[in-house]
Amino acid sequence: MNILIISHFFPPHTGGVETAAYNTAKQLVKLGHNIVILTSKNEKKSPKYQIMDGFLIYRLKSIYLPEIKGFPQTSNFGIMPKAIFKLTK
């Protein structure tokens, strides 16, 4: 099965959601599924495309907003529909 996982942040960024998305993708690959991750490009040095542990990661440019209570904020909803459309073709 082809599965798309969307997460604002993903490793190497660390946090609970990032870890859960990574572990879920890793386990689904072990079960034989094709996994694609759609996430923010949260570091300038991060590659736009990357294969990690058997799944493909697409990192999208994002608008970085001020942190709220120490938590980073991004917005990539403007380009997300277009990216999803391209991935599902």
Phi, psi and omega in degrees: 000142175269126184231132175253125176249126180250125180215131180304320180235154181206154180310140023276353174298136185251143178167175184295314181294319180299316180294318180296317179297316179297312181295322177297313179299316182299317180291321179294325176297318178299330179276000175097010180273155174266119186245136173235133177254133175244118187213177179280149173269087190273355175225139182300329182278351180294137178289151178292322178235144180203143171253126182225122176052035174092002177234156183264136178244127172253122179253121183262145173301143182225160173267127181265127182255164178301145178295146176245115181052041177085000181258129180293147181234137174226162174224119174227020182293335180296326181256351183300313180302319179296318180295317179296318179301315180296321182290332183271356178290000000 
